[in-house]
């Protein structure tokens, strides 16, 4: 199933193992414009809505990609820490460990 054709050809197919894969081919050596990428995302999102799998895919995406700034909006949507919150928590734990390691520490 093709999503778009032209300078950017993107389609969904099955791999040799039988799993669905997304294939992207760029005909030109240029980077894909954000408007084109956004159109692809919106088309796929509409399919996920029809299939009733948006929440499942959101959980998978957060599980794999939380900690990447590109996943932050999704993290906030589903109520898990975004990248800055993760960094702040790690920094606090490190500071606490430093305080505890000091003579007479907490």
N, C-alpha and C positions, 0 to 999 in steps of 0.2 A: 504494500500500500504506500503510495507516494504522498508525502506531505507537501513537497515543493519541488519544482523543476526549474531549470535555468542555470545560472551561475552556481547555485547551490542546490544540489540534488539530495534530498533526504527521504529515506523510505524505511519502512518496517518490514522485516522478513524473518525467516526461521534460520537458525544456525544448523550446522551438521548434526549437532546434538539434540536438535528439536526445540531449543529455547528461542523465544522471540528476541530479536536484536534490532537496534536502530543503526542504520548505515548512513553516514554522511559523506558526501563527495563534493569537494569544491573544485569547480571547473577552472576558476581563476586563482592565481596565487594570493589574492587579497584576503584580508580578514573578513569574516562574515559581519555585516552591519548589525548593530543591535536591534534595529527594527525587524530585520529578517529573523534573527534568533528569537525575538519576542513573539513573532507570528508563529513560529514552530512550537514554542512553549504553549501558547494559547490553544493551538489546534490539538496538541496532545492532552492538555488539561481538559478540554471538552470531551475527549474520548474517555478519559478516566472518570469524569462525572457520569457519563452514560453507563459505564461499566460498574459504577458504584465502588470504585477502588481508591478514591482520592485519599481518604484517611489512612489506608494501609500504606500507600506510597509515601505519604507524609512521614509516617513512623519510620519507614525504611530510610528515607532521605536523612532524617534527623539522626538516626542510628549510625549511618555511614559518614555524614558530612558535618555534624555539629562541630564547632570549633573553627570552621572556615567562615570567613565574613560573608560569603555569598549565601550561606544557609541561615544567617541571623534572623531575617524576617520570619522564616518558617519556624525557627526555634521559639521566637516570641509568640507566634500564633498558637503553637501547641503547648506553650507553657514550660519550656525547658530553658536552661541557661544559654545565653548567646555567647559569642566569643569574648567580649569584654567581661562579662560576668564570670566566665570560666577563668580568665586571666586574673581577675580580682580575687577569686577564691584560692587559686594556686598561690598568689602573692601573699595572701593572708596566712595560709598554712605555712609558707616558708618563713614569714615573719614570726609566727608563733613558735615554730621549731627553733629559730634563732634565739628568741627570748628564753625558751626552756633550756637551751644549751648554755646560756650565760650562767656564771657562778651566782647562786642565789636566785636563779630564774624560777618562773612560775611552775 
